[in-house]
Amino acid sequence: MSFITFDTEIITRLKTGSIKNVFLFGDSFDRSVKPYVVVKPIAGGDRELYQIIVHAAIGMQDFLKEYILRKLPALLKEPLETEGKMVTVRSTGSWTGPYVDEGDNTLAMSRDFYKPIIL
């Protein structure tokens, strides 16, 4: 039996969209292939938070805005499996960008989603 985390479920779902390069924060990957998405789990108190950061070439503001505001919520609207239960991630309503990531000279935007903790 393989161990599949909720992070993996989110990454798998996002890869079904128009951006195929989707990675977990902290994993190594080729930043030269753009656009790409980074899924970053962050501390969230009574829920699990995920910051989803989308990187694209400089000048692609319209693409980023469309992806963050329309495509990303559409990709995550169907429930994902976790701990044998189906759970729907929800947007916190918080998004940022666009901003320049000077680490790889990309334009980036992010949006935060959460998964309620199942007890």
N, C-alpha and C positions, 0 to 999 in steps of 0.2 A: 504494500500500500504506500503510495507516495503522499508526502505532506504538502498540501497546497495552502498557502496563506491567503488572507484577504487581499494583501498587496498584489499577489500574483493574479488573483481574480480580476482586480481593477486593470492591471497591465494587459491581461489577455483581452478584456473587453475593449480597451482603448485601441488595441492593435487592429480591431475590426473596422476602425474608421479610416479616414483618408491619410493619417500619419501612421506609418508602420514602425517607425523607430521610437519605441517606448521603453523606458528604463526606470529602474528603482534607484532613488537617490543613494549615492554611495557606491553603486556598481560602476565598473569601468566600461566605457563605450567610446566609439569613434564620434567625436564632436564635429568632425568635418562634414558629416552627412546631415543635411538640413532639409526639411524641418525635423525636430525631434521633441519628445515629451518626456519630462521627468516627473515621476510620482514620488512625493516626499511625505512620508508619515510624520506627523508632529504631535507633540503632547497636547491633550485636549480636555483633561478633567473627566467629565462624565460621558464623554464620547470619543471615538477615534477620529482624528482629523487627518485629512490628506490635502496637501497643497499640490496642485497639478500645474506644472510650469511648462509652457510651450515656447520653444525657441524656433526662430525663423531668420532668414537673411534680412539684413538691414533694408528698409523700404517696404516690408510686407505687413504694415500696420493693419490694413483692411483684412488680410487673411487671418491674422492673429485675433482680431476683434470678432470676426465671424466664428472662428473655431471656439474661442473662449466663451462667448455669449450664447451661441446657438448649437454648435455641433457637440461640444463637450457635454452639456446637460442631456442632449438627445441620446448620446452613447451610454450614459449612466442612468437613464430613466427606468430600465428594466432591472428587477432584483438580481443580486449576485448571491452565490452560496457561501455561507460561512458557518462553521460548526454545525453542519447538517441542517441549517435553516436558511431560508431565502430572506435577504435583507436589501433594502433599497438605500443607496447613499443619497444624501440630500445636500443641496448647496447651502452654504452659510450665508450666501448673498454677498460675500466679500470677494473682490477681484482687484488686481493691481496691474498697472502697465498701460501702455507699453513702456519699457525701459531697455537701455542697452546693457547687455551682459558683457563687460569688458574682458572676461575670461576667454571668450571665444568669438567676440565681436558679433554677437547675434542680437536681434531684437527679441524681447521676451515679454510675456504676459502670464499671469497666474490666476487661478481661481481655487477657492477652498471648498471642500466637500467634507461631510462627516458621516460616520456610521454609528448609530446608537450602540452602546455596549450592551451585549446580551448576557444576562446573568443566569 
